[in-house]
Amino acid sequence: MLRFLLRRLVFGLVVLWVVATLTFVLLRVLPGGPFDRERRLPPEVMANIEAKYHLNEPLTKQYGRYVAALVRGDLGPSFKFIDRDVTAIIADTFPVSAILGILALSFAVTVALPLGLLAATYRNTWIDRACVFLATLGISLPNFVLGALLIWLFSLKLGWLQAARWGQPSSAVLPMITLAAMPCAQLTYLLRSSLLETLGEDFIRTARAKGLRESVVLFKHAVRNSLIPVLTLLGPLFAIVVAGSFVVEFVFAIPGMGRFFITAVTDRDYPLIMGVTVVYTAILVCANLVVDLLYSVVDPRMRAH
Amino acid sequence: MLLRLRKYPFRPILVFLCVLAFYSCNRTSGEHGEKVFRVNLSTEPPSLDWSLATDHISFNVIANLMVGLTEFDKKLKPAPVIAKSWETLDGGRKIVFHLRDDVAWSDGKKVRAQDFEYSWKRLLNPKTASEYAYSLFDIVNAEDFHHGKITNDSLVGVQATDDATLEVRLKYPASYFLALTTFEITYPQRQDVIEKFGTKWTEPGNIVTNGPFLLAGWKHENEIQLKANANFFLGKPAIERVEMFMINEMTTALAMYEQGQIDFLDKDSIPIVEKPRLAKTPGFKFVPQLRGEYYGFAVDRKPFNDPRVRKAFAMAIDRSVFPKLLRGGELAATSWIPPGMLAHNPKIGLVYNPPEARRLLREAGYPDGKGFPPVTLTYNTLEYNKIVAEAVQGMWKRNLGVLVRLENQEWKVFLKQLLNDPSPVFRSGWGADYPDPDNFTKLFASYSPQNYSRWKNPRYDQLIEQAARELNEQKRARLYNDAQKILCEEDVPIVPLFTVTESTVLNPRYTGLEYNSMGRLVLRDARLKKATSEK
């Protein structure tokens, strides 16, 4: 087990390094620099700015500087938010994204589990169809439409909730639902199909033939086995949702990290882009590692491997 | 468990709805007192250090925290603030500012001339790497100091001769220099504070300011809080607290305004499609800006190396459609210097004249557009730009028989191409840093880094140079008229399209808020209307 963990950790570090390097290279290939503005700067002024951020050095030296800083956990100064370190920006914004993400994912799981279960148990009845309809809605409604709809209904029409901004507990409700919609739908679908497959297996028939109660058959034998694909999906879903969503953060004015995946690129804020990418990769690697560990909890067969 | 689920299949959802209802009952609608004013900044200000800030969002915060030597009056002329008076000596090469002695920093210390000297030299210091350093290059030795040719900053021509006197020596009589002292980058700074806190000096608790409001809080990416400065030397503002939000999505900001949770929105928060509806509501206002939009031609290549072709394209544009399409009260413009500025002259420029445009194009060898090489009009991706480009494309097709291809590019890609290889026709614009025609006309000087069309005319260069050094306003205006005629009638490297107008909407309970022609939001005199405050 320890060897497995160590191997995965080393592998994770390699992934991090590859992603960091690729991001570094891709950014330099991208046309346009961080200080290109409508108001173009005289060359001498530009030279001073480039010297301040070491952009005048050869790329190999910049890369070396970047990797060395990364190892120390220093992500460098932001080019756009002058005087602020990327580490500080991420430390400010990531917790917000993480709280919202965890809320959304918990909400998604809380809703998806009963929906998937109901749909599979009452296969081909109106209950199944209603659940599948809800899931389809969740997948096909884009975030920004759902967000706008929720604001229109709960803020403008009913006046129950504030339209946007972060601060009070109630301000998390609408963005949480919006962010949860897609994962919730995916999880419902997956659980439903996985459960249907399991329910057709021989050991279920055996269990029923033995005269076990339907609830025991379902929860003790079927659900547990059907959770494996759901767990596989939960890893990346967790990373996606926790790293923040550009659309949800924009629509609801949430001060999270997700917006930087877009704005830092349009601003060509190299350190900030690299910072959020590295953090995102790290979350993804960790989430997958946790999922791998959870497999062995859910499925005893995995422990043998 | 299953039985329970069967009986209550939607229980988790019910529980959630209860939680939602609970929170909604707890919402704090009455939290904001009467004297809290809420505006939307739309994004996080990149910097509150006025030597490093470059964007209007940062300046909109700074403008409420600080005052400088002068500020604009209603006619856009520099009026005294910290400087109670000034003298122009030595034929315009020397300006001596006399400072008031009753202006205090927020920590109680007096604002001194040395604070200005420090701030200006910090702006010019190569280590500061300020983007606006070049703005002060007219000062003696400033440029050499910035380039590192001089390291001794005492040679730079700005000096506090005593606590209340600031002496500025210029390389030549720069008629516009006084206007520069209204610009936030010239505001004073406290050396002790900056040296003590380093890059963190702009954070609440560290920052020391001298303006109507104090920085009370800054939740990054979320909110900035200001509170009235009781010791402000021009009197405490009527508004006790200001909350500045960072809501990026226009429709969300508008929803919050309509819910009564925001009191003021500017162009960054009002979607184009909503303008006609909002224009009918009280509190809505169009504010013409010192900002012009234009199309430029790459004059160093065929087909736009021929002035007749450029003139034909200019005369085939019917500018009256822009306000109808953009719905923002835009002002059609044939000349470049915008209304409100010295030397604005609407009579200059080529007006809409399709027959003459066709004649010129025929003369250039392209009768009815036949044989015209394929050309592209490039603009940066923005709904606003797209609307204009599509309209102009239609006009050129209709009036000249030339179908121009449209291409939109992401902002930084667009800027890179403008610099390296501008497309035959490109969109650009300019907003004033300070309200002087020098700021507008120098863009197209042969040495200007913004001269994307690569047009060069020594006569134009000479005229604007002469105008910059001329102190007599009438003579200046005449020189700029001549320069504008070359730019917009004779050589036509650019076609001015319109002057931008901003839409703003203010909660009708308030009055006194100022949103000026350079997009600055000034909250100093904002207050509740009498009738409302008495309620």
Boltz contact constraints between the chains, C-beta under 6 A:
constraints:
  - contact:
      token1: [A, 31]
      token2: [B, 413]
      max_distance: 6.0
  - contact:
      token1: [A, 31]
      token2: [B, 416]
      max_distance: 6.0
  - contact:
      token1: [A, 32]
      token2: [B, 412]
      max_distance: 6.0
  - contact:
      token1: [A, 32]
      token2: [B, 413]
      max_distance: 6.0
  - contact:
      token1: [A, 32]
      token2: [B, 415]
      max_distance: 6.0
  - contact:
      token1: [A, 32]
      token2: [B, 416]
      max_distance: 6.0
  - contact:
      token1: [A, 36]
      token2: [B, 412]
      max_distance: 6.0
  - contact:
      token1: [A, 36]
      token2: [B, 415]
      max_distance: 6.0
  - contact:
      token1: [A, 40]
      token2: [B, 449]
      max_distance: 6.0
  - contact:
      token1: [A, 40]
      token2: [B, 450]
      max_distance: 6.0
  - contact:
      token1: [A, 41]
      token2: [B, 131]
      max_distance: 6.0
  - contact:
      token1: [A, 42]
      token2: [B, 134]
      max_distance: 6.0
  - contact:
      token1: [A, 44]
      token2: [B, 147]
      max_distance: 6.0
  - contact:
      token1: [A, 45]
      token2: [B, 133]
      max_distance: 6.0
  - contact:
      token1: [A, 45]
      token2: [B, 134]
      max_distance: 6.0
  - contact:
      token1: [A, 48]
      token2: [B, 126]
      max_distance: 6.0
  - contact:
      token1: [A, 48]
      token2: [B, 129]
      max_distance: 6.0
  - contact:
      token1: [A, 49]
      token2: [B, 129]
      max_distance: 6.0
  - contact:
      token1: [A, 52]
      token2: [B, 129]
      max_distance: 6.0
  - contact:
      token1: [A, 80]
      token2: [B, 46]
      max_distance: 6.0
  - contact:
      token1: [A, 81]
      token2: [B, 46]
      max_distance: 6.0
  - contact:
      token1: [A, 82]
      token2: [B, 46]
      max_distance: 6.0
  - contact:
      token1: [A, 82]
      token2: [B, 47]
      max_distance: 6.0
  - contact:
      token1: [A, 82]
      token2: [B, 52]
      max_distance: 6.0
  - contact:
      token1: [A, 83]
      token2: [B, 199]
      max_distance: 6.0
  - contact:
      token1: [A, 92]
      token2: [B, 220]
      max_distance: 6.0
  - contact:
      token1: [A, 93]
      token2: [B, 221]
      max_distance: 6.0
  - contact:
      token1: [A, 110]
      token2: [B, 12]
      max_distance: 6.0
  - contact:
      token1: [A, 118]
      token2: [B, 9]
      max_distance: 6.0
  - contact:
      token1: [A, 151]
      token2: [B, 255]
      max_distance: 6.0
  - contact:
      token1: [A, 156]
      token2: [B, 255]
      max_distance: 6.0
  - contact:
      token1: [A, 160]
      token2: [B, 24]
      max_distance: 6.0
  - contact:
      token1: [A, 161]
      token2: [B, 24]
      max_distance: 6.0
  - contact:
      token1: [A, 163]
      token2: [B, 252]
      max_distance: 6.0
  - contact:
      token1: [A, 163]
      token2: [B, 255]
      max_distance: 6.0
  - contact:
      token1: [A, 163]
      token2: [B, 256]
      max_distance: 6.0
  - contact:
      token1: [A, 164]
      token2: [B, 247]
      max_distance: 6.0
  - contact:
      token1: [A, 164]
      token2: [B, 252]
      max_distance: 6.0
  - contact:
      token1: [A, 166]
      token2: [B, 222]
      max_distance: 6.0
  - contact:
      token1: [A, 169]
      token2: [B, 23]
      max_distance: 6.0
  - contact:
      token1: [A, 170]
      token2: [B, 23]
      max_distance: 6.0
  - contact:
      token1: [A, 170]
      token2: [B, 27]
      max_distance: 6.0
  - contact:
      token1: [A, 173]
      token2: [B, 20]
      max_distance: 6.0
  - contact:
      token1: [A, 215]
      token2: [B, 2]
      max_distance: 6.0
  - contact:
      token1: [A, 250]
      token2: [B, 248]
      max_distance: 6.0
  - contact:
      token1: [A, 250]
      token2: [B, 249]
      max_distance: 6.0
  - contact:
      token1: [A, 251]
      token2: [B, 249]
      max_distance: 6.0
  - contact:
      token1: [A, 251]
      token2: [B, 252]
      max_distance: 6.0
  - contact:
      token1: [A, 253]
      token2: [B, 247]
      max_distance: 6.0
  - contact:
      token1: [A, 255]
      token2: [B, 221]
      max_distance: 6.0
  - contact:
      token1: [A, 255]
      token2: [B, 222]
      max_distance: 6.0
  - contact:
      token1: [A, 268]
      token2: [B, 412]
      max_distance: 6.0
